[in-house]
Amino acid sequence: MSERRRRHGDTEAVVLDIGEGVGALIVYTSAELRGAEIEVSPKDVDSPRTHTEIRERRVDGRIVYAGVFPKLPAGHYRIWTDNPTLPAAVSIESGQVAEIDWR
């Protein structure tokens, strides 16, 4: 399997897999975090963690930077960050998309 390097401006479509007992999370960031990995885990459990990459995305004709967790079981989660000023807790609701803004 070959690895494809992303170039500036590359974007990918995202399919959210939400429904009964499952939601999704979008974390919006500034461009400086493009390419960074972010992780989440259930609130009171340090592992296993689920991770995603911050990517450039086009939404309604504008560019945003975001990490997308397309399928998370409903519940309370910790978003792992070294910056104590950023929101680090989120509730995932069944069939819903939660959004956190780190911009």
ABEGO torsion letter per residue (X at the ends): XBBBBBBBGBBBBBBBBBEBGBBBBBBBBBAAABGBBBBBBBAABAOBBBBBBBBBBBBGGBBBBBBBBABBBBEBBBBBBABAABBABBBBBBGBBBBBBAX
